[in-house]
Amino acid sequence: MPEITVKQRLRYWFDNTMSKGAWSLIAWLGVLSAVMILIASFVIVLGIRPEWATQEGMGWSHIIWQNLMRTIDAGTMGGDTGSWPAMFLMLFVTLGGIFIFSALIGVLNSGLESKLEDLRKGRSFVVENEHTIIYGWSSLIFPIITELVEANKNRKKPTIVILSDRDKVEMEDEIRARVPEVANTRIVCRSGSPIDFDDVRIVNPDAARSIIILAPHEAGDPDAHVIKTVLAILNNPERKKEPYHIVAELRQHHNRTILEMVGGGEIETVVFDDLVTRISVQTCRQTGLSSVLTDLLNFGGDEIYFSKAGQVAGCTFGDALQLFEKSSLIGLKQDGKVRLLPDMKTIIQPNDELVAISLDDDTIRKGGDPFIQSEMIRPVAPIEVTPEKTLILGWNERAEATMNELNAYVCEGSHTTVVHREPVPELPLLTKQVVQTVLADPTDRAVLDNIHPEVYDHILVLRDTRMGIQEADARTLVVLLHLRELAIRHGKNFAIVSEMGDVRNQRLADSTQVDDFIISDQLVSLVLAQVSENKALAAVFEDLFDADGAELYLKPASEYVETQKDLSFYTVVEAAKARNEIAIGWRRQADAEKRDRGFGIQLNPPKTTRLNLKPDDALIVLANH
């Protein structure tokens, strides 16, 4: 082992002190300045005195002070006189001061730039309380922020904190470009890995009111990232004892069981592909539903709330439907379980909770005088079920699940045709549908002519998710334009539903006069935002989008009440009740294509509202079939 010299030890000690940053460098410059001033002062005391040092009363402390001033300000020596050695001594002090303070300015500038760079990286701890955290980054983040901003308008100093592995400034710039209006909400971005134990603590999850975890869509296995993020939050040794309120996005259904096992009662999951598939099928069979769901799920109007049932305890659920003038009851929460559209004869218990569509939770109040025009209610007619013909243009990873979901709705003898430019995977045997596949490009006009879309009951245009969002939406627009021209030629309105990736492209497609659009990112974002605000809504949406549960339907108003006659919405609710359904609004067909009129949709109107429905108008009802 070689012997370590004193010089090496001193060099090692000096290197360590210099590596400690700007404050260490400033300290060394201070030491160097003090040494230089003391040496110059000592020389002056020995006898090499400039003129100013010969004045009466000029002691040691005064000499040190004068040398310090010459070190700081080079102009101070301009009036010095005395012998040449004394003049050169003052020149030495001044040049040394120029060097030291130039170096000091450089060190301060470098230290400031370093601090600004650290701030730019977004690595400082977030000192917020009752904030909403979003872990991860994807295209869903912009509609989520938009909805949370709307939800926060009644809150005091609300904050949304985002942790992602992207650059902090880039995140802030992109959010400003895509969400220009944030009202009273403050948005804070931090750079870090959402799967790192230390990084997840930067955004202060223990003080958050809710946590949203997004799946990174560009990752090879996005669900694995979500599961790791959940583990990093829940298994952190510094976590709080109280349960978190976490809502996580998953891409694949089979990972849901694993995540719920890991998260227990602290986590609610939203499976992207499941949700989009269910909405695609439901909307495909009843155009306009996507607009209804968007209106119901966003925070801009009436929403779903829970309220104590004490005010109607002892009533049947059917009787309670007419007791709330400004709210629409849709279900009950009994013994911790949510039931949408329970049996009309169900007795409401004092400990139950009402599930209702209302402007706010405090507007779910008993009131109003039911005015029911029994003579306007049409008799209940038997439901005729006939086979359906569905045309699916395009294919993506959700198409097979779409076929299976569609099988739960159609009756036996139904027919489905799939047109795609590449061979589709072999489909499982479907009990109620005969499936035909056509190997062709649906953007080719000749292909559409040969398929004869006019003979189909429903047309669903799927987005190719392997492409970029804009490219896939462009292909969809081409298909829609061809279908519109064919509809004009045949003099028939096609029931077309199209899936779009970017909500901004919907405006470009308005001219195609498509009945409805599924903006997959937007709808999933709405559900994530709603559940982050109210955990209990997860069970409501699970029932609402399940083929086996109660669902929203748009049904002809003429099947329920007399059309082209004045009647109250109380009467409409009673007509739906007679069919074991709940009426929550209507859709005016005349305004179905008018964005400024809300596409003709009216949800949760006051039951005293007087209306005159046309034969082609539809009622929005919650029903089991």
PyMOL commands that set and color helices and strands:
alter all, ss='L'
color gray80, all
select helices_A, chain A and resi 6-18+22-46+51-54+60-72+74-79+84-121+141-154+168-178+199-201+205-207+222-234+253-266+272-285+289-297+310-312+317-320+361-363+374-376+399-407+445-451+453-455+469-490+504-512+520-533+537-544+557-559+569-577+589-591+595-600
alter helices_A, ss='H'
color red, helices_A
select strands_A, chain A and resi 132-135+159-164+186-191+210-213+246-250+267-271+303-308+328-334+337-340+353-358+389-393+414-420+433-439+458-461+496-500+516-519+551-556+566-568+582-587+601-603+610-612+618-623
alter strands_A, ss='S'
color yellow, strands_A
deselect
rebuild
show_as cartoon
